[in-house]
């Protein structure tokens, strides 16, 4: 984590991942704790909603297998067997643009509804 040189605002998933790959113990601890919390959230989602797939996007998704392997291991160990067996964990193909694309999709959907409502009220 020396690469940030004390500038915490410059620390992001990419930097932590690079530092962990280079053997930085603090970065590894940060990632281990992150996977613990993210995995716990995924297990809760799986047990409550039984989704077919959970897609992970954003900057953290750039870590690829460095993230997915511990998450899959955590989920296998802690999720209720029925829901966990059918849920796939996938990386978003949109990477760090997933939030922007999702927001645009919601805006377009709402705009379509507004047009439909305006046409119906005619």
FENCORVEN-V559154 format. One record per backbone hydrogen bond with DSSP energy under -0.5 kcal/mol. CO is the residue of the C=O (numbers start at 1). NH is the residue of the N-H. Records with the same first field share a line. If there is no record, write none. Layout:
CO: NH, NH
This chain:
1: 4
2: 5
4: 7
6: 8
7: 10
8: 11
10: 12
12: 16
13: 17
14: 18
15: 19
16: 20
17: 21
18: 22
19: 24
20: 23
24: 28
25: 29
26: 30
27: 31
28: 32
29: 33
30: 34
31: 35
32: 36
33: 37
34: 38
35: 39
36: 40
37: 41
38: 42
39: 43
40: 44
41: 45
42: 46
43: 47
44: 48
45: 49, 50
46: 50
52: 88
54: 90
55: 57
56: 92
58: 61
59: 62
60: 63
61: 64
63: 66
64: 67, 68
65: 69
67: 71
68: 72
69: 73
70: 74
71: 75
72: 76
73: 77
74: 78
75: 79
80: 84
81: 85
82: 86
83: 86, 87
88: 54, 90
90: 56
92: 95
94: 97
95: 58, 98
97: 101
98: 102
99: 103
100: 104
101: 105
102: 106
103: 107
104: 108
105: 109
106: 110
107: 111
108: 112
109: 113
110: 114
111: 115
112: 116
113: 117
114: 118
115: 119
116: 120
117: 121
118: 122
